[in-house]
């Protein structure tokens, strides 16, 4: 018996021993396949070959490869050649589906080319191509045979065309090409009916005849399946300015006309493309010749496009209707639409598609602004109305739309109406329908909480009441019911009720669905609808005092909304309307609840509203004071804003404050009043209101205790922008004379500043450097004192101080470098001085161009000194003797020294206007500077933490806020720079307030707490320029915060 040979293991060398050099391969691991990306021209050449051979499957694979790998990264050098190959292949393809896919790939490739290359490609379409006519006719012949075979085969066999029998393999044709092998299309073999073939296929001798060559444009017309792609290609070219309207070929216009003639669902993309082409042609002609003398032709182009869009406005496909509505809206930007297109826009607002309804709302706003006061015959109304009123009614009816986006758009656009009848506007606040008959006299009953006056005899809270109207009688019937519904109407009674309802609808001034449009929008469950309604209601009520009184109640109700954004918008909308009436106690009870809002923006907006409000009686002022002091107690960081609000209330209500001054300050009529502490914030708030009222009502001063006068002087210095000057108190201490001479004092201060600058300019004439330094030290002391004690000229004095430092630095560095001094730390001093000069350019406003030119010249001069130091420190070149002949072409240290000696920087002789120069500074309000170092901020390491940072910016422009940055310096020297968001800036009384969250993070926990420094500054290129903390001090706007990141 034969023994079985041992099985050979994988990795054996043949002698049974395993090969230890290579590890055995795993059987489960598939061999790695590496794909190589082919070049674009290789793919295109193969694609053209497969198209000629009529290989549908491989052609689709190649098109997919082109679209995924080559189209998006096509280079400029391959653009024209690749596009032309794709186009010829698409025109000569024998299968329509393949031709359409190739042309779509071509359009995608065309959109990624440069403007010049695309222009050249469009021009090349007009050129005659050899052999194109024969190829397109052959493709058309084969398509016709396929269509005919599809129509004849079911009729001949008598069986349905959806047979499951597998067709035979197609035979190759005479020219070597293969027919379509798909199951959807039949094989290309000769039909059984010879007469039908003779009608479709030309004779062999006819194919051999010479045919006139055609261009690409002509070939487009012979390929109906490419109509959508061709129209889209020329639409893209028109919108991007590659071609103009006059350059559109006639065949392309015929293609657009042919596409619009179809009405089936399958040709919807063709109709949409044709509409877009017409709109692009009208817009392109108007924008290309805006000042053309042929105005009639421009009007004809726009009117023809408008008629085309109107003709297809009733298409059964919503996509076509959407293209029509968007085309009309786009046409409004360059042309004036006809009045007779208004019914089309109104018809679109009842369309089933939400996008069409949104576009219709925008079209109605356009017509309301253009033809607002022109009359319009409405079919649903018995009388003529204006287009503005009709459009307003239609948009009000859109408030009840099922789509959120439509309701938001309708609510936003209602505020854009300018000319609307009063009855329509009032109807938007009442869901009860108003009558418009002659005998129906509408009487407005002012029962709103915000009404200026109320009627005493009215008991019910009804806004509308119809005069001369009999009371409605109860509907009762007598007799027996004869087997029908209880209390059923008589046969003729239902028709009578129906007619009455129709009469009521006809007599109404607005459709029933549009009544109470704003009421429905303000009660909507979605936040965006409510915000838009608040915005529009505020805009409509701005210029209509009567309507504003009625709208106040609804806007005040929105103060209790659950969304903070809606509450804020309601306050901002109500603020300008508050001037049309007076607030009473009941209204204030609703409004003052916003002072307890957790959002700082809402509280500040509420305080701005109270500054402009007018109160009816003394009780309202007392309620307002209590609410503001309670707000300050709950939110201590709002102290200055609360003080500013009570100050404005005191100035606006001086008479009311006079009657409650004793209760506010706890002044007794008989006994002496104990002096309160000036640190009591409630007392300071009430005192600020009384003092501001006294600035308008001087008689209050005679009833004030003596300690109030002392507190006034303290608060006048502590809050000069809040506490107004009281002339009676100032005259008691002879301060009035000084106040009368403020103008003279300012003139003298400006004269002192100019003299100080002249002294600085004269320093350069002193011979010795030590004497120049002594004179500059005196100027530094004088400018510092001026900036401390004269606020009006502190910016100019600070600028003189900085210019003196610049001139002193330039003088010292020049003497050190050119006179042979120590060069050890000169380079560091020069670099630091250049950074300081860049900071001066951005720390002041109102600086003249001469001063800025001087600073730039000093930087250039110091750069040359830096280069001279570098040249003096490098060793001499060994070949320097051979370069003596070309010494004029080389900058030597000697030549540079001579140049610098002759071009020393000189201060400009004229100083800019003193009153126009201001220092840009920032004042940090939160966190508190004293408690930030004492209290430790703890957070988890490896996780970001947000710290509230609030600061105020002074003497800044709106355009400069983009450069504001916050720099954080950690103990290890790491620096983080953060940019506040745009919505975190708000403007308040001449300065900007910023409230942001400062990001603090750490890569690991710390053993103990340490301090970080937060600095406010401006980003100048890559340099951070810190802002000063005050116009009188030289310290930057910074704060130190103690933090301690710890582990979990």
NORKA-V853115 format. One record per residue. N is the residue number from 1. SS is DSSP state (H for helix, E for strand, L for the rest). NEAR is the number of other ideal C-beta (glycine too) atoms within 8 Angstrom. Layout:
[[N & SS & NEAR] [N & SS & NEAR]]
This chain:
[[1 & L & 2] [2 & L & 3] [3 & L & 4] [4 & L & 4] [5 & L & 4] [6 & L & 5] [7 & L & 4] [8 & L & 6] [9 & L & 7] [10 & L & 5] [11 & L & 8] [12 & E & 11] [13 & L & 6] [14 & L & 5] [15 & L & 5] [16 & L & 6] [17 & L & 6] [18 & E & 8] [19 & L & 8] [20 & L & 3] [21 & L & 3] [22 & L & 5] [23 & L & 4] [24 & L & 8] [25 & L & 6] [26 & L & 5] [27 & L & 4] [28 & L & 3] [29 & L & 6] [30 & L & 3] [31 & L & 4] [32 & L & 4] [33 & L & 4] [34 & L & 4] [35 & L & 4] [36 & L & 4] [37 & L & 4] [38 & L & 7] [39 & L & 5] [40 & H & 11] [41 & H & 9] [42 & H & 8] [43 & H & 13] [44 & H & 13] [45 & H & 8] [46 & H & 9] [47 & H & 16] [48 & H & 11] [49 & H & 8] [50 & H & 11] [51 & H & 14] [52 & H & 8] [53 & L & 9] [54 & L & 11] [55 & L & 8] [56 & H & 12] [57 & H & 7] [58 & H & 8] [59 & H & 14] [60 & H & 10] [61 & H & 8] [62 & H & 12] [63 & H & 13] [64 & H & 8] [65 & H & 11] [66 & H & 14] [67 & H & 10] [68 & H & 6] [69 & H & 8] [70 & H & 10] [71 & H & 12] [72 & H & 5] [73 & H & 6] [74 & L & 12] [75 & L & 6] [76 & L & 7] [77 & L & 4] [78 & L & 9] [79 & H & 14] [80 & H & 9] [81 & H & 8] [82 & H & 13] [83 & H & 13] [84 & H & 10] [85 & H & 11] [86 & H & 15] [87 & H & 11] [88 & H & 11] [89 & H & 13] [90 & H & 12] [91 & H & 16] [92 & H & 12] [93 & L & 13] [94 & L & 11] [95 & L & 11] [96 & H & 8] [97 & H & 7] [98 & H & 13] [99 & H & 15] [100 & H & 11] [101 & H & 10] [102 & H & 15] [103 & H & 14] [104 & H & 9] [105 & H & 13] [106 & H & 13] [107 & H & 12] [108 & H & 10] [109 & H & 14] [110 & H & 12] [111 & L & 7] [112 & L & 8] [113 & L & 12] [114 & L & 7] [115 & H & 8] [116 & H & 6] [117 & H & 11] [118 & H & 13] [119 & H & 10] [120 & H & 9] [121 & H & 14] [122 & H & 10] [123 & H & 7] [124 & H & 10] [125 & L & 9] [126 & L & 8] [127 & L & 7] [128 & E & 6] [129 & E & 11] [130 & L & 5] [131 & L & 7] [132 & H & 15] [133 & H & 11] [134 & H & 9] [135 & H & 10] [136 & H & 14] [137 & H & 10] [138 & H & 9] [139 & H & 14] [140 & H & 9] [141 & H & 11] [142 & H & 10] [143 & H & 10] [144 & H & 9] [145 & H & 13] [146 & H & 12] [147 & H & 8] [148 & H & 11] [149 & H & 10] [150 & H & 10] [151 & H & 8] [152 & H & 11] [153 & H & 10] [154 & H & 10] [155 & H & 7] [156 & H & 7] [157 & H & 6] [158 & L & 5] [159 & L & 6] [160 & L & 5] [161 & L & 7] [162 & L & 4] [163 & L & 6] [164 & L & 4] [165 & L & 4] [166 & L & 5] [167 & L & 7] [168 & L & 5] [169 & L & 6] [170 & L & 11] [171 & L & 7] [172 & L & 6] [173 & L & 9] [174 & L & 3] [175 & L & 4] [176 & L & 6] [177 & L & 10] [178 & L & 9] [179 & L & 10] [180 & L & 12] [181 & L & 8] [182 & L & 6] [183 & L & 5] [184 & L & 3] [185 & L & 8] [186 & L & 8] [187 & L & 10] [188 & L & 10] [189 & L & 6] [190 & L & 4] [191 & L & 11] [192 & L & 5] [193 & L & 7] [194 & H & 7] [195 & H & 6] [196 & H & 10] [197 & H & 11] [198 & H & 7] [199 & H & 5] [200 & H & 9] [201 & L & 7] [202 & L & 5] [203 & L & 6] [204 & H & 5] [205 & H & 6] [206 & H & 7] [207 & H & 8] [208 & H & 5] [209 & L & 6] [210 & L & 3] [211 & L & 7] [212 & L & 5] [213 & L & 9] [214 & E & 10] [215 & E & 11] [216 & H & 13] [217 & H & 11] [218 & H & 9] [219 & H & 14] [220 & H & 13] [221 & H & 9] [222 & L & 8] [223 & L & 12] [224 & H & 5] [225 & H & 7] [226 & H & 13] [227 & H & 13] [228 & H & 10] [229 & H & 12] [230 & H & 12] [231 & H & 17] [232 & H & 11] [233 & H & 10] [234 & H & 13] [235 & H & 12] [236 & H & 12] [237 & H & 11] [238 & H & 17] [239 & H & 9] [240 & L & 8] [241 & L & 7] [242 & L & 10] [243 & L & 9] [244 & L & 9] [245 & H & 11] [246 & H & 5] [247 & H & 6] [248 & L & 10] [249 & L & 8] [250 & H & 5] [251 & H & 10] [252 & H & 14] [253 & H & 9] [254 & H & 9] [255 & H & 14] [256 & H & 13] [257 & H & 9] [258 & H & 10] [259 & H & 15] [260 & H & 11] [261 & H & 6] [262 & L & 9] [263 & L & 6] [264 & L & 6] [265 & L & 6] [266 & L & 4] [267 & L & 10] [268 & H & 11] [269 & H & 7] [270 & H & 12] [271 & H & 16] [272 & H & 11] [273 & H & 15] [274 & H & 14] [275 & H & 16] [276 & H & 13] [277 & H & 14] [278 & H & 14] [279 & H & 13] [280 & H & 12] [281 & H & 13] [282 & H & 16] [283 & H & 14] [284 & H & 13] [285 & H & 13] [286 & H & 13] [287 & H & 7] [288 & H & 8] [289 & L & 8] [290 & L & 6] [291 & L & 3] [292 & L & 8] [293 & L & 3] [294 & L & 7] [295 & H & 7] [296 & H & 6] [297 & H & 8] [298 & H & 13] [299 & H & 9] [300 & H & 8] [301 & H & 13] [302 & H & 14] [303 & H & 9] [304 & H & 10] [305 & H & 14] [306 & H & 14] [307 & H & 8] [308 & H & 11] [309 & H & 16] [310 & H & 10] [311 & H & 6] [312 & L & 13] [313 & L & 12] [314 & L & 5] [315 & L & 10] [316 & L & 5] [317 & L & 9] [318 & H & 9] [319 & H & 8] [320 & H & 13] [321 & H & 16] [322 & H & 12] [323 & H & 12] [324 & H & 15] [325 & H & 15] [326 & H & 9] [327 & H & 14] [328 & H & 16] [329 & H & 11] [330 & H & 9] [331 & H & 16] [332 & L & 10] [333 & L & 5] [334 & L & 9] [335 & L & 11] [336 & L & 5] [337 & L & 12] [338 & L & 7] [339 & H & 9] [340 & H & 5] [341 & H & 11] [342 & H & 11] [343 & H & 7] [344 & H & 12] [345 & H & 14] [346 & H & 12] [347 & H & 10] [348 & H & 15] [349 & L & 14] [350 & L & 5] [351 & L & 11] [352 & L & 4] [353 & L & 9] [354 & H & 9] [355 & H & 7] [356 & H & 14] [357 & H & 16] [358 & H & 11] [359 & H & 14] [360 & H & 15] [361 & H & 15] [362 & H & 11] [363 & H & 14] [364 & H & 15] [365 & H & 13] [366 & H & 11] [367 & H & 14] [368 & H & 14] [369 & H & 8] [370 & H & 8] [371 & L & 10] [372 & L & 11] [373 & L & 7] [374 & L & 8] [375 & E & 7] [376 & E & 10] [377 & L & 5] [378 & L & 8] [379 & L & 4] [380 & L & 6] [381 & L & 8] [382 & L & 4] [383 & L & 5] [384 & L & 7] [385 & E & 10] [386 & E & 12] [387 & H & 16] [388 & H & 14] [389 & H & 11] [390 & H & 12] [391 & H & 14] [392 & H & 13] [393 & H & 12] [394 & H & 12] [395 & H & 15] [396 & H & 15] [397 & H & 12] [398 & H & 14] [399 & H & 13] [400 & H & 7] [401 & L & 10] [402 & L & 3] [403 & L & 8] [404 & H & 8] [405 & H & 8] [406 & H & 14] [407 & H & 16] [408 & H & 12] [409 & H & 12] [410 & H & 14] [411 & H & 14] [412 & H & 11] [413 & H & 14] [414 & H & 16] [415 & H & 11] [416 & H & 10] [417 & L & 13] [418 & L & 7] [419 & L & 8] [420 & L & 11] [421 & L & 8] [422 & H & 9] [423 & H & 10] [424 & H & 14] [425 & H & 11] [426 & H & 13] [427 & H & 14] [428 & L & 14] [429 & L & 11] [430 & L & 12] [431 & L & 6] [432 & L & 7] [433 & L & 9] [434 & L & 13] [435 & E & 11] [436 & L & 9] [437 & L & 6] [438 & L & 3] [439 & L & 5] [440 & L & 11] [441 & L & 7] [442 & E & 10] [443 & E & 8] [444 & E & 7] [445 & L & 10] [446 & L & 10] [447 & L & 11] [448 & L & 10] [449 & L & 10] [450 & L & 11] [451 & L & 10] [452 & L & 6] [453 & L & 5] [454 & L & 7] [455 & L & 8] [456 & L & 4] [457 & L & 4] [458 & L & 10] [459 & L & 3] [460 & L & 5] [461 & L & 4] [462 & L & 8] [463 & L & 10] [464 & E & 12] [465 & E & 7] [466 & E & 10] [467 & L & 7] [468 & L & 6] [469 & L & 6] [470 & L & 3] [471 & L & 4] [472 & L & 4] [473 & L & 4] [474 & L & 4] [475 & L & 4] [476 & L & 4] [477 & L & 5] [478 & L & 3] [479 & L & 4] [480 & L & 3] [481 & L & 9] [482 & L & 4] [483 & L & 3] [484 & L & 5] [485 & L & 5] [486 & L & 4] [487 & L & 5] [488 & L & 6] [489 & L & 6] [490 & L & 5] [491 & H & 5] [492 & H & 6] [493 & H & 8] [494 & H & 9] [495 & H & 7] [496 & H & 8] [497 & H & 9] [498 & H & 8] [499 & H & 8] [500 & H & 8] [501 & H & 8] [502 & H & 8] [503 & H & 8] [504 & H & 10] [505 & H & 10] [506 & H & 9] [507 & H & 10] [508 & E & 12] [509 & L & 9] [510 & L & 12] [511 & L & 11] [512 & H & 8] [513 & H & 6] [514 & H & 13] [515 & L & 13] [516 & L & 11] [517 & H & 12] [518 & H & 14] [519 & H & 12] [520 & H & 11] [521 & H & 14] [522 & H & 13] [523 & L & 5] [524 & L & 10] [525 & L & 2] [526 & L & 9] [527 & H & 8] [528 & H & 8] [529 & H & 13] [530 & H & 15] [531 & H & 12] [532 & H & 12] [533 & H & 14] [534 & H & 15] [535 & H & 13] [536 & H & 15] [537 & H & 15] [538 & H & 16] [539 & H & 10] [540 & H & 14] [541 & H & 11] [542 & H & 9] [543 & L & 3] [544 & L & 10] [545 & H & 6] [546 & H & 7] [547 & H & 12] [548 & H & 13] [549 & H & 14] [550 & H & 13] [551 & H & 15] [552 & H & 17] [553 & H & 10] [554 & H & 13] [555 & H & 15] [556 & H & 14] [557 & H & 9] [558 & H & 14] [559 & H & 13] [560 & H & 7] [561 & L & 9] [562 & L & 3] [563 & L & 9] [564 & H & 10] [565 & H & 8] [566 & H & 14] [567 & H & 16] [568 & H & 12] [569 & H & 12] [570 & H & 14] [571 & H & 14] [572 & H & 9] [573 & H & 14] [574 & H & 13] [575 & H & 11] [576 & H & 8] [577 & H & 14] [578 & H & 13] [579 & H & 7] [580 & H & 8] [581 & L & 12] [582 & L & 7] [583 & E & 13] [584 & L & 11] [585 & H & 10] [586 & H & 7] [587 & H & 12] [588 & H & 13] [589 & H & 9] [590 & H & 12] [591 & H & 12] [592 & H & 11] [593 & H & 9] [594 & H & 13] [595 & H & 12] [596 & H & 7] [597 & L & 10] [598 & L & 3] [599 & L & 9] [600 & H & 8] [601 & H & 9] [602 & H & 13] [603 & H & 15] [604 & H & 12] [605 & H & 13] [606 & H & 14] [607 & H & 14] [608 & H & 9] [609 & H & 13] [610 & H & 12] [611 & H & 11] [612 & H & 8] [613 & L & 9] [614 & L & 10] [615 & E & 13] [616 & L & 8] [617 & L & 9] [618 & H & 8] [619 & H & 7] [620 & H & 13] [621 & H & 14] [622 & H & 10] [623 & H & 12] [624 & H & 13] [625 & H & 14] [626 & H & 8] [627 & H & 10] [628 & H & 15] [629 & H & 13] [630 & H & 10] [631 & H & 13] [632 & H & 13] [633 & H & 8] [634 & H & 6] [635 & L & 8] [636 & H & 6] [637 & H & 7] [638 & H & 12] [639 & H & 9] [640 & H & 9] [641 & H & 10] [642 & H & 14] [643 & H & 13] [644 & H & 13] [645 & H & 12] [646 & H & 15] [647 & H & 14] [648 & H & 11] [649 & H & 14] [650 & H & 15] [651 & H & 12] [652 & H & 9] [653 & L & 12] [654 & H & 13] [655 & H & 7] [656 & H & 11] [657 & H & 16] [658 & H & 11] [659 & H & 7] [660 & L & 11] [661 & H & 14] [662 & H & 9] [663 & H & 7] [664 & H & 11] [665 & H & 14] [666 & L & 8] [667 & L & 9] [668 & L & 7] [669 & L & 4] [670 & L & 3] [671 & L & 4] [672 & L & 5] [673 & L & 9] [674 & L & 4] [675 & L & 6] [676 & L & 7] [677 & L & 6] [678 & L & 8] [679 & L & 4] [680 & L & 8] [681 & H & 10] [682 & H & 8] [683 & H & 11] [684 & H & 11] [685 & H & 15] [686 & H & 13] [687 & H & 12] [688 & H & 16] [689 & H & 15] [690 & H & 16] [691 & H & 15] [692 & H & 16] [693 & H & 16] [694 & H & 14] [695 & H & 10] [696 & H & 7] [697 & L & 11] [698 & H & 8] [699 & H & 7] [700 & H & 14] [701 & H & 10] [702 & H & 5] [703 & H & 8] [704 & L & 12] [705 & L & 9] [706 & H & 6] [707 & H & 7] [708 & H & 12] [709 & H & 10] [710 & H & 8] [711 & H & 10] [712 & H & 12] [713 & H & 9] [714 & H & 9] [715 & H & 14] [716 & H & 10] [717 & H & 6] [718 & H & 6] [719 & L & 10] [720 & L & 7] [721 & L & 5] [722 & L & 11] [723 & L & 11] [724 & L & 8] [725 & L & 7] [726 & L & 12] [727 & H & 9] [728 & H & 9] [729 & H & 11] [730 & H & 11] [731 & H & 9] [732 & H & 8] [733 & L & 6] [734 & L & 7] [735 & H & 9] [736 & H & 9] [737 & H & 7] [738 & H & 9] [739 & H & 10] [740 & H & 6] [741 & L & 8] [742 & H & 8] [743 & H & 6] [744 & H & 7] [745 & H & 9] [746 & H & 11] [747 & H & 8] [748 & H & 8] [749 & H & 12] [750 & H & 12] [751 & H & 8] [752 & H & 10] [753 & H & 15] [754 & H & 10] [755 & H & 8] [756 & H & 14] [757 & H & 11] [758 & H & 8] [759 & H & 10] [760 & H & 14] [761 & H & 9] [762 & H & 8] [763 & H & 12] [764 & H & 10] [765 & H & 4] [766 & L & 9] [767 & L & 3] [768 & L & 6] [769 & H & 8] [770 & H & 6] [771 & H & 9] [772 & H & 13] [773 & H & 9] [774 & H & 8] [775 & H & 11] [776 & H & 13] [777 & H & 8] [778 & H & 8] [779 & H & 15] [780 & H & 11] [781 & H & 8] [782 & H & 9] [783 & H & 14] [784 & H & 10] [785 & H & 8] [786 & H & 15] [787 & H & 15] [788 & H & 8] [789 & H & 5] [790 & L & 10] [791 & H & 6] [792 & H & 7] [793 & H & 16] [794 & H & 14] [795 & H & 15] [796 & H & 12] [797 & H & 15] [798 & H & 13] [799 & H & 14] [800 & H & 14] [801 & H & 13] [802 & H & 10] [803 & H & 14] [804 & H & 13] [805 & H & 10] [806 & H & 14] [807 & H & 14] [808 & H & 11] [809 & H & 11] [810 & H & 14] [811 & H & 10] [812 & H & 9] [813 & H & 14] [814 & H & 11] [815 & H & 10] [816 & H & 11] [817 & H & 12] [818 & H & 9] [819 & L & 6] [820 & L & 3] [821 & L & 8] [822 & L & 6] [823 & L & 10] [824 & L & 4] [825 & L & 6] [826 & H & 14] [827 & H & 10] [828 & H & 7] [829 & H & 10] [830 & H & 14] [831 & H & 9] [832 & H & 8] [833 & H & 13] [834 & H & 11] [835 & H & 9] [836 & H & 11] [837 & H & 12] [838 & H & 12] [839 & H & 12] [840 & H & 13] [841 & H & 11] [842 & H & 10] [843 & H & 12] [844 & E & 14] [845 & E & 11] [846 & L & 9] [847 & L & 10] [848 & L & 8] [849 & H & 5] [850 & H & 9] [851 & H & 12] [852 & H & 10] [853 & H & 9] [854 & H & 13] [855 & H & 12] [856 & H & 8] [857 & H & 9] [858 & H & 12] [859 & H & 11] [860 & H & 8] [861 & H & 13] [862 & H & 13] [863 & H & 10] [864 & H & 11] [865 & H & 14] [866 & H & 11] [867 & H & 9] [868 & H & 13] [869 & H & 13] [870 & H & 9] [871 & H & 10] [872 & H & 8] [873 & H & 6] [874 & L & 5] [875 & L & 3] [876 & L & 4] [877 & L & 6] [878 & L & 4] [879 & L & 6] [880 & H & 8] [881 & H & 5] [882 & H & 5] [883 & H & 10] [884 & L & 7] [885 & L & 4] [886 & L & 7] [887 & H & 8] [888 & H & 4] [889 & H & 4] [890 & L & 7] [891 & L & 4] [892 & L & 8] [893 & H & 8] [894 & H & 6] [895 & H & 8] [896 & H & 13] [897 & H & 10] [898 & H & 8] [899 & H & 9] [900 & H & 14] [901 & H & 8] [902 & H & 6] [903 & L & 7] [904 & L & 10] [905 & L & 10] [906 & L & 6] [907 & L & 10] [908 & L & 10] [909 & L & 4] [910 & L & 6] [911 & L & 8] [912 & L & 11] [913 & L & 6] [914 & H & 11] [915 & H & 8] [916 & H & 7] [917 & L & 14] [918 & E & 11] [919 & E & 14] [920 & L & 16] [921 & E & 12] [922 & E & 13] [923 & E & 10] [924 & E & 14] [925 & E & 8] [926 & E & 8] [927 & L & 10] [928 & L & 6] [929 & H & 8] [930 & H & 6] [931 & H & 8] [932 & H & 12] [933 & H & 10] [934 & H & 6] [935 & L & 7] [936 & E & 7] [937 & E & 11] [938 & E & 7] [939 & E & 10] [940 & E & 9] [941 & L & 12] [942 & L & 7] [943 & L & 7] [944 & L & 6] [945 & E & 10] [946 & E & 8] [947 & E & 10] [948 & E & 9] [949 & E & 14] [950 & E & 12] [951 & E & 12] [952 & E & 11] [953 & E & 13] [954 & E & 11] [955 & L & 8] [956 & L & 11] [957 & L & 6] [958 & H & 4] [959 & H & 5] [960 & H & 10] [961 & H & 12] [962 & H & 5] [963 & H & 8] [964 & E & 15] [965 & E & 12] [966 & E & 15] [967 & E & 14] [968 & E & 14] [969 & E & 9] [970 & L & 10] [971 & L & 6] [972 & L & 4] [973 & L & 6] [974 & L & 6] [975 & E & 8] [976 & E & 8] [977 & E & 10] [978 & E & 11] [979 & L & 8] [980 & L & 9] [981 & L & 6] [982 & H & 5] [983 & H & 4] [984 & H & 9] [985 & E & 10] [986 & E & 10] [987 & E & 6] [988 & E & 8] [989 & L & 5] [990 & L & 3] [991 & E & 10] [992 & E & 11] [993 & E & 12] [994 & E & 14] [995 & E & 9] [996 & E & 11] [997 & E & 7] [998 & E & 12] [999 & E & 9] [1000 & E & 13] [1001 & L & 8] [1002 & L & 11] [1003 & L & 5] [1004 & L & 7] [1005 & L & 8] [1006 & L & 11] [1007 & L & 3] [1008 & L & 5] [1009 & L & 7] [1010 & E & 9] [1011 & E & 9] [1012 & E & 12] [1013 & E & 9] [1014 & E & 14] [1015 & E & 13] [1016 & E & 15] [1017 & E & 14] [1018 & E & 13] [1019 & E & 12] [1020 & E & 11] [1021 & L & 4] [1022 & L & 2] [1023 & E & 9] [1024 & E & 11] [1025 & E & 12] [1026 & E & 12] [1027 & L & 14] [1028 & E & 15] [1029 & L & 12] [1030 & L & 8] [1031 & L & 12] [1032 & L & 7] [1033 & L & 6] [1034 & L & 3] [1035 & L & 7] [1036 & E & 10] [1037 & L & 14] [1038 & E & 12] [1039 & E & 9] [1040 & E & 10] [1041 & E & 12] [1042 & E & 13] [1043 & E & 14] [1044 & E & 11] [1045 & E & 11] [1046 & E & 9] [1047 & L & 5] [1048 & L & 2]]
